[in-house]
Amino acid sequence: MVDFEEIYDLAKVTMIDYKLDNLAIRDYDAFLTYFRSLLTAGMTEFFGCLTSLDYTKVGDKYYFTSDLSQQEKAILAKTIVIKWFEQHIQDVVVFQPHMSSKNFKQLQESQSLKQKSEYKDKLMEELSRDITNYQMANISKLPFFGGA
């Protein structure tokens, strides 16, 4: 069984967010709940996983019922990063003006939003490539080729 926190740790390597760090310090249970919601939402992105992504709760911890390879863990961690970044793109504060010049605000916000959207697209492309590489490395296990 694989502890969800292993996946969280892999995701946190690429996530720099002082709000999350503060949440982890102030209320670790809330932090774990937040990350669990990102992971469970991100599991749907890993559509080609050859291992069951069923999970269970034991005490206060969540575990995948199957053992996952390091590659599967890394892909799940990437889905957490994508779901977290999607929240930043959709953050209402981004759409609120912070400076007095109306034209400057609109230009600045649209450029920021465009850059964030392009970065999210790049993350999704990386995820797709990682899933394809994962499946190619395990081609004999794919159902089409006689796998389970």
C-alpha positions in Angstrom: 0.0 0.0 0.0 1.2 3.5 -0.8 0.5 6.4 1.6 -1.1 9.4 -0.1 1.6 11.5 1.7 4.3 10.0 -0.5 2.5 11.5 -3.5 2.0 14.8 -1.7 5.8 15.0 -1.0 6.6 14.4 -4.7 4.2 17.2 -5.7 5.4 19.7 -3.1 8.9 19.6 -4.7 7.6 21.7 -7.6 5.0 23.7 -5.7 6.1 26.9 -4.2 3.2 28.4 -2.3 3.6 30.2 1.0 -0.1 29.8 1.8 0.3 26.1 1.6 3.4 26.1 3.8 1.5 28.3 6.3 -1.5 26.0 6.2 0.8 22.9 6.9 2.3 24.7 9.9 -1.0 26.0 11.3 -3.4 23.1 10.6 -1.8 20.0 9.2 -5.1 18.1 9.0 -6.6 20.8 6.8 -3.4 20.7 4.7 -3.8 16.9 4.2 -7.5 17.3 3.3 -6.7 20.0 0.7 -4.0 17.8 -0.9 -6.3 14.8 -0.8 -8.9 16.7 -2.7 -6.3 17.7 -5.3 -5.1 14.1 -5.6 -8.5 12.6 -6.0 -9.5 15.2 -8.5 -6.2 14.6 -10.4 -6.7 10.8 -10.5 -9.1 11.2 -13.4 -6.3 12.8 -15.4 -4.3 9.5 -15.1 -6.7 7.7 -17.4 -4.1 5.2 -18.6 -2.9 3.8 -15.2 -2.4 0.1 -15.4 -2.6 -0.3 -11.6 -5.7 0.2 -9.6 -6.1 3.6 -8.1 -8.5 2.4 -5.5 -7.8 3.7 -2.0 -8.8 3.2 1.6 -8.6 5.0 4.9 -6.8 3.4 7.8 -7.0 5.5 10.9 -6.4 9.1 9.8 -4.4 8.2 6.7 -5.3 7.3 3.2 -3.6 4.6 1.2 -3.7 3.3 -2.3 -4.7 -0.4 -2.1 -2.2 -1.4 -4.7 1.6 -0.8 -4.8 2.5 1.9 -7.3 5.7 2.2 -9.3 7.8 5.3 -8.9 6.6 6.4 -12.4 3.0 6.1 -11.4 3.6 8.1 -8.2 5.4 10.8 -10.2 2.4 11.1 -12.7 -0.1 11.3 -9.8 2.1 14.0 -8.2 2.0 15.9 -11.5 -1.8 15.8 -11.5 -1.8 17.4 -8.1 0.4 20.2 -9.4 -1.9 20.7 -12.4 -5.1 20.8 -10.2 -3.3 23.3 -7.8 -2.2 25.5 -10.7 -5.7 25.5 -12.2 -6.9 27.1 -9.0 -4.4 29.8 -9.4 -5.6 30.5 -12.9 -9.2 30.7 -11.8 -8.4 32.8 -8.7 -10.9 35.6 -8.5 -8.2 38.0 -7.1 -6.4 37.9 -10.5 -9.4 39.5 -12.0 -9.6 42.3 -9.5 -7.7 45.5 -10.4 -4.8 46.5 -8.1 -3.6 49.7 -9.8 -5.3 52.9 -10.7 -4.7 53.0 -14.5 -7.6 51.1 -16.1 -5.8 50.3 -19.3 -2.6 49.1 -17.6 -4.6 46.9 -15.3 -6.5 45.2 -18.1 -3.4 44.7 -20.1 -1.4 43.4 -17.1 -4.1 41.0 -16.0 -4.8 39.6 -19.5 -1.0 39.0 -20.1 -0.7 37.3 -16.7 -3.8 35.1 -17.4 -2.5 34.2 -20.8 0.9 33.2 -19.5 -0.6 31.1 -16.8 -2.9 29.4 -19.3 0.1 28.7 -21.6 2.0 27.2 -18.6 -1.0 25.0 -17.7 -1.1 23.8 -21.3 2.6 22.9 -21.0 2.0 21.0 -17.8 -0.9 19.1 -19.5 1.4 18.2 -22.5 4.1 17.0 -20.1 1.5 14.9 -18.3 0.3 13.4 -21.6 3.9 12.6 -22.6 4.6 11.0 -19.2 1.5 8.8 -19.5 2.4 7.8 -23.0 6.0 7.0 -21.9 4.6 5.0 -19.0 2.3 3.0 -21.3 5.0 2.4 -23.8 7.3 1.1 -21.1 4.5 -1.3 -20.0 3.1 -2.1 -23.5 2.8 -5.8 -22.7 0.5 -5.0 -19.8 -1.9 -3.0 -22.0 -5.3 -4.7 -22.5 -5.0 -4.4 -26.3 -1.7 -6.4 -26.2 -3.0 -9.2 -24.0 -2.4 -7.5 -20.6 -4.9 -7.4 -17.8 
